[in-house]
């Protein structure tokens, strides 16, 4: 069995995936690449190759030099930042994916994971329990790039037999790493501020409900999907995935169970428009049926889990 390559290893998801792959396969079976080293101390246990994921030649050299079988391509510019830089977002969200799919088509890589997002949905999709096959008319370049990427994944699977797997993640909430440039980031910010005894000015409306998920659930779901037998998978674009869903005011209440003085104020900005175009909750019955998905954290247990994590020594 070859090694696992995490592209975008220094990012919010990359750090968490690295820790899980370390405990599963051993740090020597994991190779990390990004444009900067991972900020987590355990990053030093694995081989690190500094490279721009948009550089196809560098990626190919890495895969060949390090006997890579599985690639997790996590590189992305998230929704809010993408709106400020549409062409840069398009390039960063597409080029590395296409390079990795090409390596798989050439037979250099056996399996690929690539994250999609709830951002593929737009205002015309049903808001509650949004189905797998709801209309896909997003209002952000991030959403447009995720749909294009999903279709490329399906195309490479159908046309070339590439084993590529994908999940439409909700907003991801962890304590080890922070997102940047997303619309769901307020939830991570709220928990970090509360743990430090501060409040938060939230850039969304108090009642803007969004699908969210603990990082623990997200990584478990990712590895479960990667472990599933290929023939069990009926979705080769990207699976809807639900964790829990809440509004800022509900998150404030859940945080107050631990930090009674915590308070949010609300000053909605351009990100409110993005959030309003996204689902409230997601129907993930295809993931449940095909590979047994079940989220563990609701909002109360997610908040508790994050506070416990933030209290641990780094
Ligand atoms: N968390 C992402 C964002 O807010 C959505 O996938 O952009």
py3Dmol code that shows the C-alpha trace and the ligand (Angstrom):
import py3Dmol

protein = """\
ATOM      1  CA  UNK A   1       0.000   0.000   0.000  1.00  0.00           C
ATOM      2  CA  UNK A   2       1.371   3.410  -0.992  1.00  0.00           C
ATOM      3  CA  UNK A   3       1.281   6.589   1.051  1.00  0.00           C
ATOM      4  CA  UNK A   4      -1.328   9.282   1.653  1.00  0.00           C
ATOM      5  CA  UNK A   5      -0.705  12.812   0.344  1.00  0.00           C
ATOM      6  CA  UNK A   6      -2.531  15.780   1.883  1.00  0.00           C
ATOM      7  CA  UNK A   7      -2.539  18.750  -0.483  1.00  0.00           C
ATOM      8  CA  UNK A   8      -3.357  21.883   1.513  1.00  0.00           C
ATOM      9  CA  UNK A   9      -1.985  20.289   4.698  1.00  0.00           C
ATOM     10  CA  UNK A  10      -1.647  23.586   6.586  1.00  0.00           C
ATOM     11  CA  UNK A  11      -5.335  24.453   6.266  1.00  0.00           C
ATOM     12  CA  UNK A  12      -8.273  24.025   8.647  1.00  0.00           C
ATOM     13  CA  UNK A  13      -9.135  20.557   7.379  1.00  0.00           C
ATOM     14  CA  UNK A  14      -5.588  19.483   6.515  1.00  0.00           C
ATOM     15  CA  UNK A  15      -4.361  19.655  10.107  1.00  0.00           C
ATOM     16  CA  UNK A  16      -7.233  17.520  11.391  1.00  0.00           C
ATOM     17  CA  UNK A  17      -6.939  14.974   8.604  1.00  0.00           C
ATOM     18  CA  UNK A  18      -3.187  14.708   9.196  1.00  0.00           C
ATOM     19  CA  UNK A  19      -3.745  13.792  12.867  1.00  0.00           C
ATOM     20  CA  UNK A  20      -6.283  11.107  11.956  1.00  0.00           C
ATOM     21  CA  UNK A  21      -4.106   9.627   9.211  1.00  0.00           C
ATOM     22  CA  UNK A  22      -1.126   9.630  11.600  1.00  0.00           C
ATOM     23  CA  UNK A  23      -3.009   7.562  14.160  1.00  0.00           C
ATOM     24  CA  UNK A  24      -4.426   5.225  11.534  1.00  0.00           C
ATOM     25  CA  UNK A  25      -1.451   4.583   9.282  1.00  0.00           C
ATOM     26  CA  UNK A  26       1.586   6.106  11.036  1.00  0.00           C
ATOM     27  CA  UNK A  27       3.209   9.477  10.335  1.00  0.00           C
ATOM     28  CA  UNK A  28       5.736   7.902   7.952  1.00  0.00           C
ATOM     29  CA  UNK A  29       2.853   6.883   5.669  1.00  0.00           C
ATOM     30  CA  UNK A  30       1.650  10.483   5.305  1.00  0.00           C
ATOM     31  CA  UNK A  31       3.161  13.188   3.074  1.00  0.00           C
ATOM     32  CA  UNK A  32       2.172  16.836   3.509  1.00  0.00           C
ATOM     33  CA  UNK A  33       2.275  19.618   0.970  1.00  0.00           C
ATOM     34  CA  UNK A  34       1.288  23.282   1.107  1.00  0.00           C
ATOM     35  CA  UNK A  35       2.848  26.684   0.480  1.00  0.00           C
ATOM     36  CA  UNK A  36       3.722  26.870   4.194  1.00  0.00           C
ATOM     37  CA  UNK A  37       4.459  24.180   6.805  1.00  0.00           C
ATOM     38  CA  UNK A  38       1.562  23.026   8.963  1.00  0.00           C
ATOM     39  CA  UNK A  39       1.344  25.063  12.180  1.00  0.00           C
ATOM     40  CA  UNK A  40       0.612  21.885  14.206  1.00  0.00           C
ATOM     41  CA  UNK A  41       3.682  20.435  15.970  1.00  0.00           C
ATOM     42  CA  UNK A  42       2.865  16.893  14.753  1.00  0.00           C
ATOM     43  CA  UNK A  43       3.413  18.098  11.194  1.00  0.00           C
ATOM     44  CA  UNK A  44       7.145  17.618  11.800  1.00  0.00           C
ATOM     45  CA  UNK A  45       6.592  13.825  12.065  1.00  0.00           C
ATOM     46  CA  UNK A  46       5.694  13.517   8.369  1.00  0.00           C
ATOM     47  CA  UNK A  47       7.545  14.316   5.162  1.00  0.00           C
ATOM     48  CA  UNK A  48       6.703  17.895   4.088  1.00  0.00           C
ATOM     49  CA  UNK A  49       7.133  19.152   0.534  1.00  0.00           C
ATOM     50  CA  UNK A  50       6.665  22.878  -0.041  1.00  0.00           C
ATOM     51  CA  UNK A  51       4.898  23.416  -3.344  1.00  0.00           C
ATOM     52  CA  UNK A  52       2.173  25.388  -5.064  1.00  0.00           C
ATOM     53  CA  UNK A  53      -0.730  22.985  -5.711  1.00  0.00           C
ATOM     54  CA  UNK A  54      -1.418  24.826  -8.991  1.00  0.00           C
ATOM     55  CA  UNK A  55       1.969  23.510 -10.231  1.00  0.00           C
ATOM     56  CA  UNK A  56       1.163  20.263 -12.074  1.00  0.00           C
ATOM     57  CA  UNK A  57       4.834  19.350 -12.558  1.00  0.00           C
ATOM     58  CA  UNK A  58       5.599  19.693  -8.840  1.00  0.00           C
ATOM     59  CA  UNK A  59       2.566  17.575  -7.890  1.00  0.00           C
ATOM     60  CA  UNK A  60       3.502  14.820 -10.311  1.00  0.00           C
ATOM     61  CA  UNK A  61       7.101  14.762  -9.087  1.00  0.00           C
ATOM     62  CA  UNK A  62       5.869  14.494  -5.498  1.00  0.00           C
ATOM     63  CA  UNK A  63       3.492  11.630  -6.236  1.00  0.00           C
ATOM     64  CA  UNK A  64       6.216   9.708  -8.091  1.00  0.00           C
ATOM     65  CA  UNK A  65       8.989  10.390  -5.566  1.00  0.00           C
ATOM     66  CA  UNK A  66       6.997   9.386  -2.492  1.00  0.00           C
ATOM     67  CA  UNK A  67       4.992   6.358  -3.677  1.00  0.00           C
ATOM     68  CA  UNK A  68       1.609   8.041  -3.189  1.00  0.00           C
ATOM     69  CA  UNK A  69      -1.580   5.958  -3.581  1.00  0.00           C
ATOM     70  CA  UNK A  70      -4.205   8.268  -2.087  1.00  0.00           C
ATOM     71  CA  UNK A  71      -4.475  12.055  -2.518  1.00  0.00           C
ATOM     72  CA  UNK A  72      -6.641  14.310  -0.358  1.00  0.00           C
ATOM     73  CA  UNK A  73      -6.788  17.589  -2.260  1.00  0.00           C
ATOM     74  CA  UNK A  74      -8.097  20.106   0.278  1.00  0.00           C
ATOM     75  CA  UNK A  75      -6.885  23.351  -1.303  1.00  0.00           C
ATOM     76  CA  UNK A  76      -9.620  25.999  -1.538  1.00  0.00           C
ATOM     77  CA  UNK A  77     -10.450  29.674  -1.354  1.00  0.00           C
ATOM     78  CA  UNK A  78     -13.690  29.871   0.649  1.00  0.00           C
ATOM     79  CA  UNK A  79     -16.891  31.722  -0.174  1.00  0.00           C
ATOM     80  CA  UNK A  80     -16.452  35.239   1.226  1.00  0.00           C
ATOM     81  CA  UNK A  81     -12.806  35.638   0.202  1.00  0.00           C
ATOM     82  CA  UNK A  82     -13.641  34.188  -3.215  1.00  0.00           C
ATOM     83  CA  UNK A  83     -16.144  36.989  -3.874  1.00  0.00           C
ATOM     84  CA  UNK A  84     -13.325  39.524  -3.460  1.00  0.00           C
ATOM     85  CA  UNK A  85     -11.064  37.566  -5.855  1.00  0.00           C
ATOM     86  CA  UNK A  86     -13.265  35.587  -8.275  1.00  0.00           C
ATOM     87  CA  UNK A  87     -10.584  34.665 -10.825  1.00  0.00           C
ATOM     88  CA  UNK A  88      -8.038  33.720  -8.154  1.00  0.00           C
ATOM     89  CA  UNK A  89     -10.708  31.605  -6.422  1.00  0.00           C
ATOM     90  CA  UNK A  90     -11.612  29.854  -9.653  1.00  0.00           C
ATOM     91  CA  UNK A  91      -7.954  29.038 -10.385  1.00  0.00           C
ATOM     92  CA  UNK A  92      -7.148  27.813  -6.876  1.00  0.00           C
ATOM     93  CA  UNK A  93     -10.336  25.777  -6.572  1.00  0.00           C
ATOM     94  CA  UNK A  94     -10.000  24.140 -10.001  1.00  0.00           C
ATOM     95  CA  UNK A  95      -6.339  23.765 -11.052  1.00  0.00           C
ATOM     96  CA  UNK A  96      -5.115  21.483  -8.241  1.00  0.00           C
ATOM     97  CA  UNK A  97      -8.202  19.272  -8.603  1.00  0.00           C
ATOM     98  CA  UNK A  98      -7.662  18.836 -12.335  1.00  0.00           C
ATOM     99  CA  UNK A  99      -3.957  18.116 -11.804  1.00  0.00           C
ATOM    100  CA  UNK A 100      -4.767  15.411  -9.255  1.00  0.00           C
ATOM    101  CA  UNK A 101      -7.501  13.887 -11.449  1.00  0.00           C
ATOM    102  CA  UNK A 102      -5.006  13.738 -14.302  1.00  0.00           C
ATOM    103  CA  UNK A 103      -2.490  11.905 -12.089  1.00  0.00           C
ATOM    104  CA  UNK A 104      -5.232   9.409 -11.244  1.00  0.00           C
ATOM    105  CA  UNK A 105      -6.175   9.004 -14.914  1.00  0.00           C
ATOM    106  CA  UNK A 106      -2.520   8.259 -15.667  1.00  0.00           C
ATOM    107  CA  UNK A 107      -2.620   5.538 -13.012  1.00  0.00           C
ATOM    108  CA  UNK A 108      -0.129   7.273 -10.698  1.00  0.00           C
ATOM    109  CA  UNK A 109      -2.721   7.653  -7.925  1.00  0.00           C
ATOM    110  CA  UNK A 110      -5.311   5.026  -6.900  1.00  0.00           C
ATOM    111  CA  UNK A 111      -7.843   7.069  -4.939  1.00  0.00           C
ATOM    112  CA  UNK A 112      -8.714  10.778  -4.632  1.00  0.00           C
ATOM    113  CA  UNK A 113     -10.708  12.783  -2.093  1.00  0.00           C
ATOM    114  CA  UNK A 114     -11.923  16.303  -2.830  1.00  0.00           C
ATOM    115  CA  UNK A 115     -14.254  18.417  -0.674  1.00  0.00           C
ATOM    116  CA  UNK A 116     -17.324  20.097  -2.076  1.00  0.00           C
ATOM    117  CA  UNK A 117     -19.692  22.258  -0.024  1.00  0.00           C
ATOM    118  CA  UNK A 118     -23.235  23.286   0.819  1.00  0.00           C
ATOM    119  CA  UNK A 119     -22.266  26.373  -1.232  1.00  0.00           C
ATOM    120  CA  UNK A 120     -23.266  24.468  -4.399  1.00  0.00           C
ATOM    121  CA  UNK A 121     -26.877  25.336  -3.534  1.00  0.00           C
ATOM    122  CA  UNK A 122     -28.479  28.709  -4.250  1.00  0.00           C
ATOM    123  CA  UNK A 123     -31.685  30.549  -3.405  1.00  0.00           C
ATOM    124  CA  UNK A 124     -33.897  28.276  -5.526  1.00  0.00           C
ATOM    125  CA  UNK A 125     -32.993  25.063  -3.670  1.00  0.00           C
ATOM    126  CA  UNK A 126     -35.411  23.917  -0.929  1.00  0.00           C
ATOM    127  CA  UNK A 127     -34.108  25.444   2.329  1.00  0.00           C
ATOM    128  CA  UNK A 128     -34.914  22.607   4.716  1.00  0.00           C
ATOM    129  CA  UNK A 129     -33.502  19.105   4.292  1.00  0.00           C
ATOM    130  CA  UNK A 130     -32.121  20.187   0.916  1.00  0.00           C
ATOM    131  CA  UNK A 131     -32.120  17.050  -1.261  1.00  0.00           C
ATOM    132  CA  UNK A 132     -29.069  15.557  -2.958  1.00  0.00           C
ATOM    133  CA  UNK A 133     -30.427  16.462  -6.395  1.00  0.00           C
ATOM    134  CA  UNK A 134     -31.805  19.948  -5.632  1.00  0.00           C
ATOM    135  CA  UNK A 135     -31.186  22.679  -8.259  1.00  0.00           C
ATOM    136  CA  UNK A 136     -27.606  23.966  -8.265  1.00  0.00           C
ATOM    137  CA  UNK A 137     -27.644  27.711  -8.884  1.00  0.00           C
ATOM    138  CA  UNK A 138     -25.152  29.207  -6.424  1.00  0.00           C
ATOM    139  CA  UNK A 139     -24.551  32.934  -6.085  1.00  0.00           C
ATOM    140  CA  UNK A 140     -20.813  32.719  -5.267  1.00  0.00           C
ATOM    141  CA  UNK A 141     -17.784  31.864  -7.377  1.00  0.00           C
ATOM    142  CA  UNK A 142     -16.897  29.376  -4.631  1.00  0.00           C
ATOM    143  CA  UNK A 143     -20.184  27.562  -5.263  1.00  0.00           C
ATOM    144  CA  UNK A 144     -19.682  27.714  -9.020  1.00  0.00           C
ATOM    145  CA  UNK A 145     -16.206  26.210  -8.679  1.00  0.00           C
ATOM    146  CA  UNK A 146     -17.507  23.461  -6.392  1.00  0.00           C
ATOM    147  CA  UNK A 147     -20.203  22.461  -8.911  1.00  0.00           C
ATOM    148  CA  UNK A 148     -17.666  22.466 -11.739  1.00  0.00           C
ATOM    149  CA  UNK A 149     -15.331  20.352  -9.606  1.00  0.00           C
ATOM    150  CA  UNK A 150     -18.115  17.892  -8.769  1.00  0.00           C
ATOM    151  CA  UNK A 151     -18.860  17.470 -12.467  1.00  0.00           C
ATOM    152  CA  UNK A 152     -15.173  16.942 -13.228  1.00  0.00           C
ATOM    153  CA  UNK A 153     -15.028  14.250 -10.528  1.00  0.00           C
ATOM    154  CA  UNK A 154     -18.042  12.497 -12.027  1.00  0.00           C
ATOM    155  CA  UNK A 155     -16.583  12.836 -15.531  1.00  0.00           C
ATOM    156  CA  UNK A 156     -13.218  11.312 -14.563  1.00  0.00           C
ATOM    157  CA  UNK A 157     -14.993   8.483 -12.771  1.00  0.00           C
ATOM    158  CA  UNK A 158     -17.382   7.710 -15.634  1.00  0.00           C
ATOM    159  CA  UNK A 159     -14.966   8.220 -18.504  1.00  0.00           C
ATOM    160  CA  UNK A 160     -11.688   6.958 -17.041  1.00  0.00           C
ATOM    161  CA  UNK A 161     -12.740   4.882 -14.027  1.00  0.00           C
ATOM    162  CA  UNK A 162     -10.947   7.221 -11.603  1.00  0.00           C
ATOM    163  CA  UNK A 163     -11.871   6.410  -7.985  1.00  0.00           C
ATOM    164  CA  UNK A 164     -12.627   9.933  -6.780  1.00  0.00           C
ATOM    165  CA  UNK A 165     -14.872  10.556  -3.784  1.00  0.00           C
ATOM    166  CA  UNK A 166     -16.350  13.762  -2.431  1.00  0.00           C
ATOM    167  CA  UNK A 167     -18.511  15.264   0.328  1.00  0.00           C
ATOM    168  CA  UNK A 168     -20.521  18.483   0.429  1.00  0.00           C
ATOM    169  CA  UNK A 169     -19.311  19.729   3.804  1.00  0.00           C
ATOM    170  CA  UNK A 170     -21.372  22.120   5.905  1.00  0.00           C
ATOM    171  CA  UNK A 171     -19.576  24.786   7.978  1.00  0.00           C
ATOM    172  CA  UNK A 172     -16.778  22.965   9.826  1.00  0.00           C
ATOM    173  CA  UNK A 173     -16.026  23.689  13.471  1.00  0.00           C
ATOM    174  CA  UNK A 174     -12.881  22.522  15.211  1.00  0.00           C
ATOM    175  CA  UNK A 175     -10.625  23.718  18.016  1.00  0.00           C
ATOM    176  CA  UNK A 176      -7.240  22.895  16.555  1.00  0.00           C
ATOM    177  CA  UNK A 177      -7.401  25.052  13.476  1.00  0.00           C
ATOM    178  CA  UNK A 178      -9.349  28.005  12.183  1.00  0.00           C
ATOM    179  CA  UNK A 179     -10.969  28.658   8.838  1.00  0.00           C
ATOM    180  CA  UNK A 180     -10.394  31.855   6.911  1.00  0.00           C
ATOM    181  CA  UNK A 181     -12.495  33.682   4.374  1.00  0.00           C
ATOM    182  CA  UNK A 182     -15.659  31.599   4.804  1.00  0.00           C
ATOM    183  CA  UNK A 183     -19.251  32.562   5.582  1.00  0.00           C
ATOM    184  CA  UNK A 184     -19.663  29.994   8.373  1.00  0.00           C
ATOM    185  CA  UNK A 185     -16.479  31.126  10.207  1.00  0.00           C
ATOM    186  CA  UNK A 186     -18.460  33.149  12.777  1.00  0.00           C
ATOM    187  CA  UNK A 187     -19.287  29.936  14.651  1.00  0.00           C
ATOM    188  CA  UNK A 188     -15.618  29.083  15.227  1.00  0.00           C
ATOM    189  CA  UNK A 189     -14.908  32.716  16.159  1.00  0.00           C
ATOM    190  CA  UNK A 190     -17.778  32.722  18.683  1.00  0.00           C
ATOM    191  CA  UNK A 191     -16.450  29.629  20.464  1.00  0.00           C
ATOM    192  CA  UNK A 192     -12.875  30.928  20.590  1.00  0.00           C
ATOM    193  CA  UNK A 193     -13.945  34.365  21.835  1.00  0.00           C
ATOM    194  CA  UNK A 194     -16.234  32.822  24.465  1.00  0.00           C
ATOM    195  CA  UNK A 195     -13.408  30.582  25.731  1.00  0.00           C
ATOM    196  CA  UNK A 196     -11.311  33.736  26.181  1.00  0.00           C
ATOM    197  CA  UNK A 197     -14.064  35.550  28.058  1.00  0.00           C
ATOM    198  CA  UNK A 198     -15.018  37.863  25.207  1.00  0.00           C
ATOM    199  CA  UNK A 199     -18.193  38.436  23.205  1.00  0.00           C
ATOM    200  CA  UNK A 200     -18.578  38.496  19.433  1.00  0.00           C
ATOM    201  CA  UNK A 201     -19.956  40.935  16.902  1.00  0.00           C
ATOM    202  CA  UNK A 202     -21.569  38.543  14.433  1.00  0.00           C
ATOM    203  CA  UNK A 203     -21.671  39.447  10.727  1.00  0.00           C
ATOM    204  CA  UNK A 204     -24.830  37.350  10.144  1.00  0.00           C
ATOM    205  CA  UNK A 205     -28.426  37.943  11.203  1.00  0.00           C
ATOM    206  CA  UNK A 206     -29.302  36.483  14.600  1.00  0.00           C
ATOM    207  CA  UNK A 207     -31.682  33.960  13.018  1.00  0.00           C
ATOM    208  CA  UNK A 208     -29.642  32.902   9.969  1.00  0.00           C
ATOM    209  CA  UNK A 209     -29.738  29.109  10.224  1.00  0.00           C
ATOM    210  CA  UNK A 210     -26.929  27.166   8.537  1.00  0.00           C
ATOM    211  CA  UNK A 211     -25.800  23.539   8.377  1.00  0.00           C
ATOM    212  CA  UNK A 212     -22.708  22.969  10.555  1.00  0.00           C
ATOM    213  CA  UNK A 213     -20.556  20.032  11.657  1.00  0.00           C
ATOM    214  CA  UNK A 214     -17.813  19.247  14.157  1.00  0.00           C
ATOM    215  CA  UNK A 215     -14.422  18.591  12.657  1.00  0.00           C
ATOM    216  CA  UNK A 216     -14.490  15.204  14.376  1.00  0.00           C
ATOM    217  CA  UNK A 217     -17.664  14.228  12.494  1.00  0.00           C
ATOM    218  CA  UNK A 218     -16.260  15.627   9.232  1.00  0.00           C
ATOM    219  CA  UNK A 219     -13.041  13.602   9.430  1.00  0.00           C
ATOM    220  CA  UNK A 220     -14.884  10.457  10.514  1.00  0.00           C
ATOM    221  CA  UNK A 221     -17.263  10.856   7.563  1.00  0.00           C
ATOM    222  CA  UNK A 222     -14.372  11.447   5.191  1.00  0.00           C
ATOM    223  CA  UNK A 223     -12.507   8.311   6.267  1.00  0.00           C
ATOM    224  CA  UNK A 224     -15.728   6.278   6.245  1.00  0.00           C
ATOM    225  CA  UNK A 225     -16.391   7.377   2.667  1.00  0.00           C
ATOM    226  CA  UNK A 226     -12.803   6.560   1.674  1.00  0.00           C
ATOM    227  CA  UNK A 227     -13.108   3.087   3.257  1.00  0.00           C
ATOM    228  CA  UNK A 228     -16.427   2.253   1.539  1.00  0.00           C
ATOM    229  CA  UNK A 229     -16.300  -0.323  -1.258  1.00  0.00           C
ATOM    230  CA  UNK A 230     -16.291   1.450  -4.610  1.00  0.00           C
ATOM    231  CA  UNK A 231     -19.351  -0.449  -5.836  1.00  0.00           C
ATOM    232  CA  UNK A 232     -21.431   0.830  -2.885  1.00  0.00           C
ATOM    233  CA  UNK A 233     -21.093   4.438  -4.005  1.00  0.00           C
ATOM    234  CA  UNK A 234     -23.987   5.737  -6.102  1.00  0.00           C
ATOM    235  CA  UNK A 235     -22.901   9.393  -6.044  1.00  0.00           C
ATOM    236  CA  UNK A 236     -19.703  10.342  -7.872  1.00  0.00           C
ATOM    237  CA  UNK A 237     -20.345  14.072  -7.934  1.00  0.00           C
ATOM    238  CA  UNK A 238     -20.437  14.726  -4.168  1.00  0.00           C
ATOM    239  CA  UNK A 239     -22.519  13.418  -1.257  1.00  0.00           C
ATOM    240  CA  UNK A 240     -24.730  15.739   0.794  1.00  0.00           C
ATOM    241  CA  UNK A 241     -23.552  15.551   4.408  1.00  0.00           C
ATOM    242  CA  UNK A 242     -25.424  16.855   7.441  1.00  0.00           C
ATOM    243  CA  UNK A 243     -24.158  17.335  10.976  1.00  0.00           C
ATOM    244  CA  UNK A 244     -26.406  19.739  12.868  1.00  0.00           C
ATOM    245  CA  UNK A 245     -27.918  23.124  12.111  1.00  0.00           C
ATOM    246  CA  UNK A 246     -28.296  26.284  14.152  1.00  0.00           C
ATOM    247  CA  UNK A 247     -28.612  30.062  13.977  1.00  0.00           C
ATOM    248  CA  UNK A 248     -26.220  32.509  15.684  1.00  0.00           C
ATOM    249  CA  UNK A 249     -28.756  33.156  18.459  1.00  0.00           C
ATOM    250  CA  UNK A 250     -29.071  29.408  19.114  1.00  0.00           C
ATOM    251  CA  UNK A 251     -25.290  29.068  19.195  1.00  0.00           C
ATOM    252  CA  UNK A 252     -25.154  31.932  21.688  1.00  0.00           C
ATOM    253  CA  UNK A 253     -27.620  30.062  23.929  1.00  0.00           C
ATOM    254  CA  UNK A 254     -25.617  26.809  23.664  1.00  0.00           C
ATOM    255  CA  UNK A 255     -22.387  28.656  24.542  1.00  0.00           C
ATOM    256  CA  UNK A 256     -24.075  30.319  27.539  1.00  0.00           C
ATOM    257  CA  UNK A 257     -24.639  26.885  29.068  1.00  0.00           C
ATOM    258  CA  UNK A 258     -20.826  26.912  29.567  1.00  0.00           C
ATOM    259  CA  UNK A 259     -20.011  30.634  29.612  1.00  0.00           C
ATOM    260  CA  UNK A 260     -23.066  32.386  31.094  1.00  0.00           C
ATOM    261  CA  UNK A 261     -21.792  35.914  30.323  1.00  0.00           C
ATOM    262  CA  UNK A 262     -21.180  35.263  26.640  1.00  0.00           C
ATOM    263  CA  UNK A 263     -23.083  37.647  24.352  1.00  0.00           C
ATOM    264  CA  UNK A 264     -23.225  38.330  20.646  1.00  0.00           C
ATOM    265  CA  UNK A 265     -24.173  41.555  18.922  1.00  0.00           C
ATOM    266  CA  UNK A 266     -25.296  41.516  15.303  1.00  0.00           C
ATOM    267  CA  UNK A 267     -24.010  43.664  12.459  1.00  0.00           C
ATOM    268  CA  UNK A 268     -24.817  41.780   9.239  1.00  0.00           C
ATOM    269  CA  UNK A 269     -22.495  42.493   6.294  1.00  0.00           C
ATOM    270  CA  UNK A 270     -22.132  41.103   2.747  1.00  0.00           C
ATOM    271  CA  UNK A 271     -21.725  37.583   4.156  1.00  0.00           C
ATOM    272  CA  UNK A 272     -25.354  37.613   5.302  1.00  0.00           C
ATOM    273  CA  UNK A 273     -26.382  37.608   1.627  1.00  0.00           C
ATOM    274  CA  UNK A 274     -24.260  34.522   0.981  1.00  0.00           C
ATOM    275  CA  UNK A 275     -25.604  32.730   4.063  1.00  0.00           C
ATOM    276  CA  UNK A 276     -29.200  33.559   3.088  1.00  0.00           C
ATOM    277  CA  UNK A 277     -28.676  31.830  -0.269  1.00  0.00           C
ATOM    278  CA  UNK A 278     -27.600  28.558   1.396  1.00  0.00           C
ATOM    279  CA  UNK A 279     -29.702  25.748   2.939  1.00  0.00           C
ATOM    280  CA  UNK A 280     -30.860  25.642   6.556  1.00  0.00           C
ATOM    281  CA  UNK A 281     -30.328  21.895   6.733  1.00  0.00           C
ATOM    282  CA  UNK A 282     -29.313  19.063   4.425  1.00  0.00           C
ATOM    283  CA  UNK A 283     -30.851  15.713   3.486  1.00  0.00           C
ATOM    284  CA  UNK A 284     -27.989  13.219   3.558  1.00  0.00           C
ATOM    285  CA  UNK A 285     -29.990  10.014   3.080  1.00  0.00           C
ATOM    286  CA  UNK A 286     -27.754   8.898   0.156  1.00  0.00           C
ATOM    287  CA  UNK A 287     -24.710   8.973   2.469  1.00  0.00           C
ATOM    288  CA  UNK A 288     -26.676   7.095   5.149  1.00  0.00           C
ATOM    289  CA  UNK A 289     -27.787   4.409   2.711  1.00  0.00           C
ATOM    290  CA  UNK A 290     -24.567   3.969   0.720  1.00  0.00           C
ATOM    291  CA  UNK A 291     -21.960   3.984   3.474  1.00  0.00           C
ATOM    292  CA  UNK A 292     -23.766   4.218   6.804  1.00  0.00           C
ATOM    293  CA  UNK A 293     -23.241   7.902   7.630  1.00  0.00           C
ATOM    294  CA  UNK A 294     -24.531   9.198  10.963  1.00  0.00           C
ATOM    295  CA  UNK A 295     -23.396  12.437  12.599  1.00  0.00           C
ATOM    296  CA  UNK A 296     -22.646  12.345  16.323  1.00  0.00           C
ATOM    297  CA  UNK A 297     -22.662  15.985  17.384  1.00  0.00           C
ATOM    298  CA  UNK A 298     -25.732  18.153  17.787  1.00  0.00           C
ATOM    299  CA  UNK A 299     -25.218  21.808  18.702  1.00  0.00           C
ATOM    300  CA  UNK A 300     -25.040  21.200  22.474  1.00  0.00           C
ATOM    301  CA  UNK A 301     -22.533  18.330  22.274  1.00  0.00           C
ATOM    302  CA  UNK A 302     -20.536  20.149  19.598  1.00  0.00           C
ATOM    303  CA  UNK A 303     -20.132  23.201  21.854  1.00  0.00           C
ATOM    304  CA  UNK A 304     -19.145  21.003  24.785  1.00  0.00           C
ATOM    305  CA  UNK A 305     -16.643  19.099  22.641  1.00  0.00           C
ATOM    306  CA  UNK A 306     -15.033  22.332  21.379  1.00  0.00           C
ATOM    307  CA  UNK A 307     -14.696  23.796  24.887  1.00  0.00           C
ATOM    308  CA  UNK A 308     -13.111  20.572  26.120  1.00  0.00           C
ATOM    309  CA  UNK A 309     -10.682  20.711  23.208  1.00  0.00           C
ATOM    310  CA  UNK A 310      -9.808  24.367  23.791  1.00  0.00           C
ATOM    311  CA  UNK A 311      -8.999  23.584  27.437  1.00  0.00           C
ATOM    312  CA  UNK A 312      -6.469  20.880  26.517  1.00  0.00           C
ATOM    313  CA  UNK A 313      -2.816  21.873  26.359  1.00  0.00           C
ATOM    314  CA  UNK A 314      -1.732  22.373  22.726  1.00  0.00           C
TER     315      UNK A 314
END
"""
ligand_1 = """\
7
LIG
N -17.438 26.902 5.199
C -17.553 27.329 3.816
C -17.678 28.797 3.716
O -18.206 29.387 4.634
C -18.724 26.672 3.164
O -18.323 25.457 2.644
O -17.322 29.351 2.724
"""
view = py3Dmol.view(width=600, height=400)
view.addModel(protein, "pdb")
view.setStyle({"model": 0}, {"cartoon": {"style": "trace"}})
view.addModel(ligand_1, "xyz")
view.setStyle({"model": 1}, {"stick": {}})
view.zoomTo()
view.show()
